[in-house]
Amino acid sequence: MKKIIGIIILIFSIWVLGNARELKLAYINSQQIMAEFQESIDVQKIIEQEDAEYEKKLKVMENEIKTLQESLEKQGAMLSEEKRQARINEITTKMENYEKFRRETWGPQGKLYQRQEELTKPVLDKVNAVIKRIGEEEGYDFIFDIVPGAIVYAKPADDITQRILDELQKK
């Protein structure tokens, strides 16, 4: 519903402004920009490397738990109740640590998410600065991002994605 209202307001604004003068519109594909801009590619590689390191740590924790569980299954009957309970507590603690690590690493505000935000922000700032500069230099009234899907048709001639990429590569 909000999307429809936003589109109606946009169309009305364009209509009102269109009656006063001709509008100059363009669009970009932010996904393509982020996929092809070298700094963005480098950030993605760093995030993938860090993710792989976290996965290794998680796998080590998982193997420790599995080993302890197998040991308990094999030796459980021979252990005193006190030692058996101590092993169960150790396994429970390791499982809690495992889940905590997963949550703190990959959760909504986890380490990996925060790291990606930290590394991506300067790239996005640079991309947005180039879009703004080109918009001002070339007199665009609006530059839309085609990725969110609100634009159902656009002439390929109005696509300035490659122009943005070219400018970003110059720096």
C-alpha positions as CSV (number, residue, x, y, z in Angstrom):
1,M,0.0,0.0,0.0
2,K,2.8,2.4,0.9
3,K,4.5,1.6,-2.4
4,I,1.3,2.4,-4.4
5,I,0.9,5.7,-2.5
6,G,4.5,6.6,-3.1
7,I,4.1,5.9,-6.8
8,I,1.0,8.0,-7.0
9,I,2.7,10.9,-5.3
10,L,5.7,10.5,-7.6
11,I,3.5,10.5,-10.7
12,F,1.6,13.5,-9.4
13,S,4.8,15.3,-8.7
14,I,6.1,14.5,-12.2
15,W,2.9,15.7,-13.7
16,V,2.9,19.0,-11.8
17,L,6.6,19.6,-12.6
18,G,6.0,18.3,-16.2
19,N,3.5,21.0,-16.8
20,A,6.1,23.6,-15.8
21,R,9.0,22.3,-17.8
22,E,10.4,19.1,-19.3
23,L,11.9,16.7,-16.7
24,K,15.2,15.0,-17.2
25,L,15.0,11.5,-15.8
26,A,17.5,8.6,-15.6
27,Y,17.9,5.4,-13.8
28,I,20.7,3.2,-12.4
29,N,21.0,-0.5,-11.5
30,S,22.6,-0.4,-8.0
31,Q,23.1,-4.2,-8.0
32,Q,25.1,-4.0,-11.2
33,I,27.1,-1.1,-9.8
34,M,27.9,-3.0,-6.6
35,A,28.7,-6.2,-8.6
36,E,31.1,-4.5,-11.0
37,F,32.7,-1.7,-8.9
38,Q,36.1,-3.1,-7.8
39,E,36.0,-1.6,-4.3
40,S,32.7,-3.3,-3.7
41,I,34.1,-6.6,-5.1
42,D,37.0,-6.2,-2.7
43,V,34.7,-5.7,0.3
44,Q,32.7,-8.8,-0.7
45,K,35.9,-10.8,-0.8
46,I,36.9,-9.7,2.7
47,I,33.5,-10.5,4.0
48,E,33.6,-14.0,2.4
49,Q,37.1,-14.6,3.9
50,E,36.0,-13.5,7.4
51,D,32.8,-15.7,7.0
52,A,35.0,-18.7,6.1
53,E,37.1,-18.1,9.2
54,Y,34.0,-17.9,11.4
55,E,32.7,-21.1,9.8
56,K,36.0,-22.9,10.6
57,K,35.7,-21.9,14.3
58,L,32.1,-23.0,14.3
59,K,33.1,-26.4,12.8
60,V,35.8,-26.9,15.5
61,M,33.2,-26.2,18.2
62,E,30.8,-28.6,16.5
63,N,33.4,-31.3,16.4
64,E,34.2,-30.8,20.1
65,I,30.6,-31.3,21.0
66,K,30.2,-34.3,18.8
67,T,33.4,-35.9,20.3
68,L,32.1,-35.3,23.9
69,Q,28.7,-36.7,23.1
70,E,30.2,-39.8,21.5
71,S,32.5,-40.3,24.5
72,L,29.6,-40.0,26.9
73,E,27.6,-42.5,24.9
74,K,30.5,-45.0,25.0
75,Q,31.6,-44.5,28.6
76,G,28.3,-43.3,30.1
77,A,27.4,-46.6,31.7
78,M,30.9,-46.9,33.3
79,L,31.0,-43.4,34.8
80,S,29.9,-42.5,38.2
81,E,26.7,-40.4,38.3
82,E,28.8,-37.4,39.4
83,K,31.2,-37.7,36.5
84,R,28.4,-38.5,34.0
85,Q,26.6,-35.3,35.2
86,A,29.8,-33.3,34.9
87,R,30.2,-34.4,31.2
88,I,26.6,-33.6,30.5
89,N,27.1,-30.1,32.0
90,E,30.2,-29.7,29.9
91,I,28.4,-30.7,26.7
92,T,25.5,-28.3,27.6
93,T,27.9,-25.4,28.2
94,K,29.7,-26.1,24.9
95,M,26.3,-26.2,23.1
96,E,25.3,-22.9,24.7
97,N,28.7,-21.4,23.6
98,Y,28.2,-22.8,20.1
99,E,24.7,-21.1,19.8
100,K,26.0,-17.9,21.3
101,F,28.8,-17.8,18.8
102,R,26.4,-18.4,15.9
103,R,24.1,-15.7,17.1
104,E,26.8,-13.1,17.8
105,T,28.5,-13.8,14.5
106,W,25.6,-14.2,12.0
107,G,22.7,-12.7,13.9
108,P,20.9,-9.5,12.9
109,Q,23.4,-7.4,14.7
110,G,26.2,-9.9,14.6
111,K,29.9,-9.4,14.0
112,L,29.7,-10.2,10.3
113,Y,26.7,-7.9,9.7
114,Q,28.5,-5.0,11.5
115,R,31.7,-5.7,9.6
116,Q,29.9,-5.6,6.3
117,E,28.2,-2.4,7.2
118,E,31.5,-0.9,8.3
119,L,33.2,-1.9,5.0
120,T,30.3,-1.1,2.7
121,K,29.5,2.4,4.0
122,P,32.5,4.1,2.4
123,V,31.8,2.3,-0.9
124,L,28.1,3.4,-0.9
125,D,29.1,6.9,0.1
126,K,31.5,7.0,-3.0
127,V,28.8,5.6,-5.3
128,N,26.2,8.1,-4.0
129,A,28.6,11.0,-4.4
130,V,29.2,10.1,-8.0
131,I,25.5,9.7,-8.7
132,K,24.8,13.1,-7.1
133,R,27.6,14.8,-9.0
134,I,26.5,13.3,-12.4
135,G,22.9,14.3,-11.6
136,E,23.9,17.9,-10.9
137,E,26.4,18.2,-13.8
138,E,24.0,16.7,-16.3
139,G,20.9,18.4,-15.0
140,Y,18.8,15.3,-14.0
141,D,15.7,16.0,-12.0
142,F,15.4,12.4,-10.8
143,I,17.7,9.4,-10.9
144,F,15.9,6.2,-9.9
145,D,17.3,2.9,-8.9
146,I,15.6,0.2,-11.0
147,V,16.5,-2.6,-8.5
148,P,13.7,-2.2,-5.9
149,G,11.2,-3.0,-8.6
150,A,9.0,0.0,-8.5
151,I,9.9,0.9,-12.1
152,V,8.1,-1.4,-14.5
153,Y,9.4,0.1,-17.7
154,A,12.3,2.4,-18.6
155,K,14.0,3.2,-21.9
156,P,17.5,1.7,-22.0
157,A,18.7,5.1,-23.2
158,D,17.9,6.5,-19.8
159,D,20.1,4.0,-18.0
160,I,23.2,5.7,-16.7
161,T,24.6,2.7,-14.8
162,Q,27.6,2.3,-17.0
163,R,28.3,6.1,-16.8
164,I,28.3,5.8,-13.0
165,L,30.7,2.8,-13.2
166,D,33.0,4.6,-15.6
167,E,33.3,7.5,-13.2
168,L,33.9,5.2,-10.2
169,Q,36.6,3.4,-12.1
170,K,38.4,6.7,-12.8
171,K,39.1,7.4,-9.2
